[in-house]
Amino acid sequence: MIRLYDYDLSGNCYKVRLMLAILGLDYERKNVEFFPGKRHREPEFLAVNPLGQLPVLEDGDLRLTQSQAILTYLARAYDASGQWFPLDTPARTGQCLQWLGFADALTATASAARLADGMGFDFDGDAAREGAHKLFAVLDEHLWFHEREGHDWLVPGAAPTIADIACFPYVMLSEEGGIPREPFPAIRRWTDRVKRIPGFVVMPGIFPAILGSQ
């Protein structure tokens, strides 16, 4: 049985839950109260992950931390189609990994602004918002040009990849950190497409696609 050490309001935990749901995998959730309880800093959880970070995934004898690594593992271990982590060409594999790195940058900016504003973390919210705005501009331009070439997703191809799943949460939660999505129409179209992936699930602050919208 897969076990996920999880926190409901974490975007990094959510992207793992989303991938598990899309793949149709059963798993056990173990909630670790990140805020305000700070249970991730207590000895019981530090025995699981000495870095005190969520999420953590256990699958048999395997224990993995870092959400992007977990997404990659789930795609390689449980997606027989090969869609979610493309290995068909070196270019697509490299682009997928590139966007996983971009997702880490979103965590360092958009997520940091959200933590500063909503949970009182000692981050520079203004600097985080400025950094996130620059990343959003890059992402929006990329998606705009891809749409003109007939591509709906971050990595060229007919189907989404773990790159889309990795980048999606902190884009959707950005307004909780004072980062509006309204100036970025290509991003808003892309997030709507992600919400329509079969198996999509929500989290607090992220809602289903509106029926009939484009």
BALOBA-1460 file (C-alpha; in Angstrom, 3 decimals):
// residues 214
<rec num="1" residu="m" x="0.000" y="0.000" z="0.000"/>
<rec num="2" residu="i" x="1.229" y="3.488" z="-0.859"/>
<rec num="3" residu="r" x="1.382" y="5.861" z="2.091"/>
<rec num="4" residu="l" x="1.498" y="9.654" z="1.743"/>
<rec num="5" residu="y" x="2.557" y="11.981" z="4.557"/>
<rec num="6" residu="d" x="0.417" y="14.922" z="3.681"/>
<rec num="7" residu="y" x="-0.958" y="18.351" z="4.599"/>
<rec num="8" residu="d" x="-4.248" y="19.559" z="3.109"/>
<rec num="9" residu="l" x="-3.147" y="23.139" z="2.396"/>
<rec num="10" residu="s" x="0.239" y="22.351" z="0.864"/>
<rec num="11" residu="g" x="0.469" y="22.791" z="-2.900"/>
<rec num="12" residu="n" x="3.392" y="20.366" z="-3.066"/>
<rec num="13" residu="c" x="1.370" y="17.714" z="-1.233"/>
<rec num="14" residu="y" x="-1.628" y="18.434" z="-3.446"/>
<rec num="15" residu="k" x="0.291" y="17.821" z="-6.669"/>
<rec num="16" residu="v" x="1.108" y="14.316" z="-5.389"/>
<rec num="17" residu="r" x="-2.520" y="13.679" z="-4.409"/>
<rec num="18" residu="l" x="-3.567" y="14.922" z="-7.847"/>
<rec num="19" residu="m" x="-1.171" y="12.555" z="-9.608"/>
<rec num="20" residu="l" x="-2.303" y="9.622" z="-7.474"/>
<rec num="21" residu="a" x="-5.935" y="10.405" z="-8.322"/>
<rec num="22" residu="i" x="-5.266" y="10.747" z="-12.049"/>
<rec num="23" residu="l" x="-3.447" y="7.411" z="-12.049"/>
<rec num="24" residu="g" x="-6.305" y="5.825" z="-10.068"/>
<rec num="25" residu="l" x="-4.033" y="4.648" z="-7.247"/>
<rec num="26" residu="d" x="-5.254" y="3.777" z="-3.763"/>
<rec num="27" residu="y" x="-3.161" y="5.121" z="-0.905"/>
<rec num="28" residu="e" x="-3.172" y="5.854" z="2.809"/>
<rec num="29" residu="r" x="-2.958" y="9.493" z="3.893"/>
<rec num="30" residu="k" x="-1.164" y="10.440" z="7.103"/>
<rec num="31" residu="n" x="-1.886" y="14.070" z="7.907"/>
<rec num="32" residu="v" x="0.988" y="16.090" z="9.362"/>
<rec num="33" residu="e" x="-0.239" y="19.450" z="10.635"/>
<rec num="34" residu="f" x="2.230" y="21.869" z="9.069"/>
<rec num="35" residu="f" x="0.420" y="24.999" z="10.277"/>
<rec num="36" residu="p" x="-0.246" y="26.045" z="12.943"/>
<rec num="37" residu="g" x="0.791" y="22.858" z="14.758"/>
<rec num="38" residu="k" x="4.240" y="22.545" z="13.115"/>
<rec num="39" residu="r" x="4.089" y="18.774" z="13.517"/>
<rec num="40" residu="h" x="6.636" y="18.448" z="10.717"/>
<rec num="41" residu="r" x="9.287" y="19.601" z="13.215"/>
<rec num="42" residu="e" x="8.473" y="17.007" z="15.867"/>
<rec num="43" residu="p" x="10.654" y="13.913" z="16.429"/>
<rec num="44" residu="e" x="7.989" y="11.488" z="15.175"/>
<rec num="45" residu="f" x="7.977" y="13.045" z="11.708"/>
<rec num="46" residu="l" x="11.701" y="13.843" z="11.669"/>
<rec num="47" residu="a" x="12.254" y="10.102" z="11.979"/>
<rec num="48" residu="v" x="10.449" y="9.815" z="8.629"/>
<rec num="49" residu="n" x="12.135" y="12.801" z="6.972"/>
<rec num="50" residu="p" x="15.027" y="14.408" z="8.866"/>
<rec num="51" residu="l" x="14.630" y="17.530" z="6.717"/>
<rec num="52" residu="g" x="11.156" y="18.074" z="8.165"/>
<rec num="53" residu="q" x="9.607" y="18.595" z="4.728"/>
<rec num="54" residu="l" x="6.350" y="17.424" z="3.173"/>
<rec num="55" residu="p" x="5.296" y="15.458" z="1.212"/>
<rec num="56" residu="v" x="6.826" y="12.056" z="1.852"/>
<rec num="57" residu="l" x="5.709" y="8.988" z="-0.103"/>
<rec num="58" residu="e" x="6.273" y="5.409" z="0.968"/>
<rec num="59" residu="d" x="5.723" y="2.523" z="-1.435"/>
<rec num="60" residu="g" x="6.782" y="-0.757" z="0.061"/>
<rec num="61" residu="d" x="10.401" y="-0.369" z="1.160"/>
<rec num="62" residu="l" x="10.850" y="2.820" z="-0.855"/>
<rec num="63" residu="r" x="10.625" y="6.210" z="0.845"/>
<rec num="64" residu="l" x="10.767" y="9.368" z="-1.277"/>
<rec num="65" residu="t" x="10.777" y="13.049" z="-0.440"/>
<rec num="66" residu="q" x="10.530" y="16.100" z="-2.741"/>
<rec num="67" residu="s" x="7.307" y="16.410" z="-4.715"/>
<rec num="68" residu="q" x="8.929" y="16.516" z="-8.174"/>
<rec num="69" residu="a" x="10.853" y="13.307" z="-7.461"/>
<rec num="70" residu="i" x="7.647" y="11.658" z="-6.242"/>
<rec num="71" residu="l" x="5.776" y="12.683" z="-9.411"/>
<rec num="72" residu="t" x="8.558" y="11.216" z="-11.539"/>
<rec num="73" residu="y" x="8.518" y="7.966" z="-9.605"/>
<rec num="74" residu="l" x="4.741" y="7.585" z="-9.814"/>
<rec num="75" residu="a" x="4.775" y="8.230" z="-13.556"/>
<rec num="76" residu="r" x="7.531" y="5.705" z="-14.214"/>
<rec num="77" residu="a" x="6.179" y="3.081" z="-11.816"/>
<rec num="78" residu="y" x="2.445" y="3.247" z="-12.527"/>
<rec num="79" residu="d" x="1.803" y="4.840" z="-15.935"/>
<rec num="80" residu="a" x="2.050" y="2.038" z="-18.488"/>
<rec num="81" residu="s" x="1.263" y="4.471" z="-21.317"/>
<rec num="82" residu="g" x="4.439" y="6.482" z="-20.762"/>
<rec num="83" residu="q" x="2.435" y="9.694" z="-21.179"/>
<rec num="84" residu="w" x="3.192" y="11.373" z="-17.897"/>
<rec num="85" residu="f" x="7.001" y="11.263" z="-18.000"/>
<rec num="86" residu="p" x="7.885" y="11.148" z="-21.688"/>
<rec num="87" residu="l" x="10.937" y="9.132" z="-22.667"/>
<rec num="88" residu="d" x="10.129" y="8.900" z="-26.380"/>
<rec num="89" residu="t" x="12.669" y="11.587" z="-27.340"/>
<rec num="90" residu="p" x="15.535" y="13.194" z="-25.399"/>
<rec num="91" residu="a" x="14.072" y="16.623" z="-26.211"/>
<rec num="92" residu="r" x="10.734" y="15.935" z="-24.542"/>
<rec num="93" residu="t" x="12.400" y="14.296" z="-21.536"/>
<rec num="94" residu="g" x="14.674" y="17.296" z="-21.115"/>
<rec num="95" residu="q" x="11.796" y="19.763" z="-21.465"/>
<rec num="96" residu="c" x="9.779" y="17.881" z="-18.856"/>
<rec num="97" residu="l" x="12.690" y="18.029" z="-16.418"/>
<rec num="98" residu="q" x="13.169" y="21.709" z="-17.211"/>
<rec num="99" residu="w" x="9.593" y="22.480" z="-16.151"/>
<rec num="100" residu="l" x="9.995" y="20.440" z="-12.975"/>
<rec num="101" residu="g" x="12.798" y="22.850" z="-12.129"/>
<rec num="102" residu="f" x="10.478" y="25.740" z="-12.970"/>
<rec num="103" residu="a" x="7.975" y="24.293" z="-10.484"/>
<rec num="104" residu="d" x="10.655" y="24.522" z="-7.787"/>
<rec num="105" residu="a" x="11.068" y="28.212" z="-8.660"/>
<rec num="106" residu="l" x="7.310" y="28.693" z="-8.272"/>
<rec num="107" residu="t" x="7.538" y="27.168" z="-4.802"/>
<rec num="108" residu="a" x="10.328" y="29.597" z="-3.904"/>
<rec num="109" residu="t" x="8.282" y="32.604" z="-5.041"/>
<rec num="110" residu="a" x="4.504" y="32.167" z="-5.363"/>
<rec num="111" residu="s" x="4.353" y="29.711" z="-2.469"/>
<rec num="112" residu="a" x="6.636" y="31.865" z="-0.312"/>
<rec num="113" residu="a" x="4.359" y="34.878" z="-0.846"/>
<rec num="114" residu="r" x="1.354" y="32.756" z="0.176"/>
<rec num="115" residu="l" x="3.118" y="31.520" z="3.317"/>
<rec num="116" residu="a" x="4.143" y="35.065" z="4.243"/>
<rec num="117" residu="d" x="0.665" y="36.508" z="3.764"/>
<rec num="118" residu="g" x="-1.512" y="33.670" z="5.026"/>
<rec num="119" residu="m" x="0.599" y="31.841" z="7.593"/>
<rec num="120" residu="g" x="2.913" y="34.518" z="8.926"/>
<rec num="121" residu="f" x="6.163" y="32.955" z="7.748"/>
<rec num="122" residu="d" x="9.208" y="35.219" z="7.883"/>
<rec num="123" residu="f" x="9.624" y="35.604" z="4.126"/>
<rec num="124" residu="d" x="10.004" y="38.782" z="2.082"/>
<rec num="125" residu="g" x="6.539" y="38.773" z="0.525"/>
<rec num="126" residu="d" x="7.221" y="41.662" z="-1.852"/>
<rec num="127" residu="a" x="10.369" y="40.036" z="-3.241"/>
<rec num="128" residu="a" x="8.515" y="36.728" z="-3.601"/>
<rec num="129" residu="r" x="5.673" y="38.424" z="-5.494"/>
<rec num="130" residu="e" x="8.110" y="40.180" z="-7.807"/>
<rec num="131" residu="g" x="9.862" y="36.899" z="-8.552"/>
<rec num="132" residu="a" x="6.580" y="35.084" z="-9.141"/>
<rec num="133" residu="h" x="5.346" y="37.797" z="-11.506"/>
<rec num="134" residu="k" x="8.469" y="37.338" z="-13.648"/>
<rec num="135" residu="l" x="7.954" y="33.578" z="-13.704"/>
<rec num="136" residu="f" x="4.295" y="33.991" z="-14.644"/>
<rec num="137" residu="a" x="5.277" y="36.223" z="-17.556"/>
<rec num="138" residu="v" x="7.681" y="33.550" z="-18.833"/>
<rec num="139" residu="l" x="5.071" y="30.819" z="-18.391"/>
<rec num="140" residu="d" x="2.319" y="32.832" z="-20.088"/>
<rec num="141" residu="e" x="4.502" y="33.627" z="-23.093"/>
<rec num="142" residu="h" x="5.534" y="29.982" z="-23.423"/>
<rec num="143" residu="l" x="1.930" y="28.802" z="-23.308"/>
<rec num="144" residu="w" x="0.772" y="31.512" z="-25.748"/>
<rec num="145" residu="f" x="3.314" y="30.480" z="-28.387"/>
<rec num="146" residu="h" x="2.595" y="26.793" z="-27.797"/>
<rec num="147" residu="e" x="-1.118" y="27.387" z="-28.369"/>
<rec num="148" residu="r" x="-0.279" y="29.012" z="-31.740"/>
<rec num="149" residu="e" x="1.603" y="25.832" z="-32.633"/>
<rec num="150" residu="g" x="-1.326" y="23.623" z="-31.625"/>
<rec num="151" residu="h" x="0.037" y="22.469" z="-28.262"/>
<rec num="152" residu="d" x="-2.062" y="22.607" z="-25.096"/>
<rec num="153" residu="w" x="0.587" y="21.605" z="-22.563"/>
<rec num="154" residu="l" x="3.982" y="22.684" z="-21.268"/>
<rec num="155" residu="v" x="5.815" y="19.921" z="-23.109"/>
<rec num="156" residu="p" x="4.985" y="19.513" z="-26.822"/>
<rec num="157" residu="g" x="2.680" y="16.579" z="-27.431"/>
<rec num="158" residu="a" x="-0.935" y="15.539" z="-27.423"/>
<rec num="159" residu="a" x="-1.207" y="14.880" z="-23.690"/>
<rec num="160" residu="p" x="-0.221" y="16.521" z="-20.399"/>
<rec num="161" residu="t" x="2.837" y="15.422" z="-18.448"/>
<rec num="162" residu="i" x="3.998" y="15.636" z="-14.858"/>
<rec num="163" residu="a" x="5.390" y="19.062" z="-15.802"/>
<rec num="164" residu="d" x="1.815" y="20.390" z="-15.921"/>
<rec num="165" residu="i" x="0.951" y="18.748" z="-12.614"/>
<rec num="166" residu="a" x="4.097" y="20.121" z="-10.957"/>
<rec num="167" residu="c" x="3.541" y="23.732" z="-12.031"/>
<rec num="168" residu="f" x="-0.235" y="23.871" z="-11.600"/>
<rec num="169" residu="p" x="-0.804" y="24.148" z="-7.800"/>
<rec num="170" residu="y" x="1.162" y="27.268" z="-6.911"/>
<rec num="171" residu="v" x="-0.083" y="29.034" z="-10.037"/>
<rec num="172" residu="m" x="-3.660" y="28.327" z="-8.936"/>
<rec num="173" residu="l" x="-2.962" y="29.338" z="-5.326"/>
<rec num="174" residu="s" x="-1.073" y="32.488" z="-6.302"/>
<rec num="175" residu="e" x="-3.836" y="34.933" z="-5.419"/>
<rec num="176" residu="e" x="-3.571" y="33.823" z="-1.783"/>
<rec num="177" residu="g" x="-0.132" y="35.453" z="-1.913"/>
<rec num="178" residu="g" x="-1.311" y="38.595" z="-3.671"/>
<rec num="179" residu="i" x="-0.275" y="37.492" z="-7.179"/>
<rec num="180" residu="p" x="-3.154" y="37.949" z="-9.655"/>
<rec num="181" residu="r" x="-3.613" y="35.668" z="-12.664"/>
<rec num="182" residu="e" x="-5.847" y="38.096" z="-14.570"/>
<rec num="183" residu="p" x="-2.956" y="39.618" z="-16.590"/>
<rec num="184" residu="f" x="-1.987" y="36.171" z="-17.923"/>
<rec num="185" residu="p" x="-4.710" y="34.825" z="-20.257"/>
<rec num="186" residu="a" x="-2.682" y="31.893" z="-21.601"/>
<rec num="187" residu="i" x="-2.030" y="30.726" z="-18.052"/>
<rec num="188" residu="r" x="-5.738" y="30.921" z="-17.256"/>
<rec num="189" residu="r" x="-6.623" y="28.850" z="-20.325"/>
<rec num="190" residu="w" x="-3.988" y="26.275" z="-19.391"/>
<rec num="191" residu="t" x="-5.191" y="25.948" z="-15.792"/>
<rec num="192" residu="d" x="-8.699" y="25.331" z="-17.097"/>
<rec num="193" residu="r" x="-7.351" y="22.533" z="-19.299"/>
<rec num="194" residu="v" x="-5.581" y="20.950" z="-16.326"/>
<rec num="195" residu="k" x="-8.850" y="21.004" z="-14.379"/>
<rec num="196" residu="r" x="-10.448" y="18.943" z="-17.155"/>
<rec num="197" residu="i" x="-7.929" y="16.089" z="-17.003"/>
<rec num="198" residu="p" x="-9.813" y="12.874" z="-16.097"/>
<rec num="199" residu="g" x="-9.366" y="12.092" z="-12.419"/>
<rec num="200" residu="f" x="-8.802" y="15.733" z="-11.423"/>
<rec num="201" residu="v" x="-9.370" y="16.436" z="-7.728"/>
<rec num="202" residu="v" x="-9.562" y="19.710" z="-5.822"/>
<rec num="203" residu="m" x="-7.998" y="21.128" z="-2.666"/>
<rec num="204" residu="p" x="-8.914" y="24.147" z="-0.512"/>
<rec num="205" residu="g" x="-8.475" y="27.165" z="-2.762"/>
<rec num="206" residu="i" x="-8.561" y="25.180" z="-6.025"/>
<rec num="207" residu="f" x="-11.978" y="24.532" z="-7.525"/>
<rec num="208" residu="p" x="-13.320" y="22.439" z="-10.433"/>
<rec num="209" residu="a" x="-13.566" y="23.790" z="-13.951"/>
<rec num="210" residu="i" x="-16.700" y="25.802" z="-14.646"/>
<rec num="211" residu="l" x="-19.059" y="23.808" z="-16.821"/>
<rec num="212" residu="g" x="-19.343" y="25.231" z="-20.294"/>
<rec num="213" residu="s" x="-16.267" y="27.479" z="-20.001"/>
<rec num="214" residu="q" x="-13.506" y="27.335" z="-22.583"/>
